[in-house]
């Protein structure tokens, strides 16, 4: 399945809505998007995964790599709205320990105001 990305700029950061699967074919596109939004100053990234049904290990690596870059600039990254299967992949891989995760995308968006 193809993946679509929507980017919204906010005063304190950026919201990226992902629609579709994050796998070996689509992970490079997600990485390019995340990298393109990274600024020189601290900012918050909210990645809304409400419409993602599947994430591969390649997708997890993209998120971990980006988290390291964001934290190096004293920023933060929130994974929002991940469904049960995607959340389980984060938990089973141990990645849930590294990310701030919230089931409520609207709550995460408030961090950008």
Helices and strands as residue ranges (DSSP letters): E 4-10, E 13-19, H 27-37, E 44-51, H 57-72, E 76-80, H 84-93, G 95-97, E 100-102, H 105-109, G 110-112
